[in-house]
Amino acid sequence: MKTLKVTRLLSTAGVTAAAVLIPIAAAAPASAATGYSGCKNYVAWNGYLVGPKVSAACSNKAINMPVGGWIANPLCVTQLIKAGVNSTVASQACVRAH
């Protein structure tokens, strides 16, 4: 009798854990992809061609500062400028790469 109760308890705990953890695990990659494409979309929206150089630059994620929020990763900005993107557009795009 006790074995049946323990089995039910463990089954319930497993189902509950899965219900909580699966949405969290699924959300993590989506948020990462959003920032990467946010940077590329901003560059494209400003009239620039998005190719391999822009994609590589946008892969350098923005930096989350404890005070002040997100700032552009200097590597992202430098690589976008080398790819021919205006410095103001590059800075704003790289802030979106988080």
Backbone torsions as a table, in degrees:
resi	resn	phi	psi	omega
1	MET	NA	-44.2	179.4
2	LYS	-65.6	-35.5	179.7
3	THR	-62.5	-39.5	178.6
4	LEU	-64.5	-42.3	179.3
5	LYS	-66.1	-41.2	178.8
6	VAL	-64.7	-42.0	178.9
7	THR	-62.1	-43.7	178.3
8	ARG	-64.1	-41.7	179.6
9	LEU	-61.8	-45.4	179.2
10	LEU	-65.9	-38.2	177.8
11	SER	-63.7	-44.8	179.1
12	THR	-62.9	-42.6	179.0
13	ALA	-63.4	-40.0	179.1
14	GLY	-65.0	-42.8	178.5
15	VAL	-65.5	-41.5	179.1
16	THR	-64.2	-44.7	178.9
17	ALA	-61.4	-42.5	178.9
18	ALA	-63.7	-39.9	-179.6
19	ALA	-64.6	-29.8	-179.9
20	VAL	-85.0	-42.6	-171.7
21	LEU	-80.5	-32.3	-177.2
22	ILE	-62.6	-46.5	177.7
23	PRO	-63.3	-33.4	178.4
24	ILE	-67.7	-44.8	179.2
25	ALA	-64.6	-36.5	-179.7
26	ALA	-72.7	-29.4	-177.2
27	ALA	-76.5	-29.0	-175.8
28	ALA	-60.3	-51.2	179.2
29	PRO	-66.1	-32.0	-179.7
30	ALA	-64.4	-42.1	-179.2
31	SER	-68.3	-34.8	177.1
32	ALA	-65.3	-42.9	-179.5
33	ALA	-65.9	-33.2	-178.5
34	THR	-62.4	-44.3	-178.8
35	GLY	-65.7	-43.3	-179.9
36	TYR	-60.6	-47.9	179.9
37	SER	-72.9	-26.5	177.1
38	GLY	-61.5	-41.2	177.7
39	CYS	-65.0	-49.8	-178.9
40	LYS	-64.0	-39.9	179.5
41	ASN	-64.1	-38.2	179.4
42	TYR	-65.4	-41.4	177.8
43	VAL	-62.6	-45.9	179.9
44	ALA	-64.7	-40.1	-179.5
45	TRP	-61.9	-27.9	178.7
46	ASN	-89.5	12.4	171.1
47	GLY	92.7	9.4	-179.8
48	TYR	-97.5	150.2	176.5
49	LEU	-75.9	131.4	179.1
50	VAL	-100.2	105.3	179.1
51	GLY	-121.4	-159.7	-177.4
52	PRO	-62.1	-36.1	-179.4
53	LYS	-67.5	-42.1	178.2
54	VAL	-66.8	-42.3	178.6
55	SER	-61.0	-42.9	179.1
56	ALA	-64.8	-41.4	179.6
57	ALA	-64.1	-44.2	-178.0
58	CYS	-68.5	-15.2	177.8
59	SER	-74.8	-11.6	173.9
60	ASN	-82.6	102.5	-171.5
61	LYS	-66.4	149.8	175.2
62	ALA	-63.8	160.2	-177.3
63	ILE	-104.7	128.1	179.6
64	ASN	-91.6	109.4	179.8
65	MET	-86.8	141.4	179.4
66	PRO	-57.9	-36.4	176.8
67	VAL	-120.1	122.5	177.2
68	GLY	109.1	-15.2	175.9
69	GLY	84.6	-149.4	-173.4
70	TRP	-79.5	137.7	172.6
71	ILE	-126.9	157.8	-178.3
72	ALA	-69.8	139.9	174.2
73	ASN	-74.3	125.3	-178.7
74	PRO	-57.1	-33.5	177.4
75	LEU	-63.7	-40.7	178.4
76	CYS	-61.2	-49.1	-177.6
77	VAL	-61.8	-47.7	-178.7
78	THR	-60.2	-44.2	-179.0
79	GLN	-67.8	-37.5	177.4
80	LEU	-66.4	-40.7	178.5
81	ILE	-63.1	-42.3	177.2
82	LYS	-63.0	-27.1	178.7
83	ALA	-81.9	-2.8	176.0
84	GLY	101.4	9.6	179.7
85	VAL	-86.2	137.7	176.4
86	ASN	-54.2	144.3	-175.2
87	SER	-63.3	-36.0	179.0
88	THR	-67.7	-44.7	177.5
89	VAL	-63.8	-40.9	179.6
90	ALA	-62.0	-43.9	179.5
91	SER	-62.4	-46.0	-179.1
92	GLN	-67.5	-37.5	178.9
93	ALA	-65.0	-42.5	-176.7
94	CYS	-69.6	-25.7	173.4
95	VAL	-65.4	-30.5	-178.6
96	ARG	-82.0	-2.5	-177.9
97	ALA	-90.7	62.0	177.3
98	HIS	-135.4	NA	NA
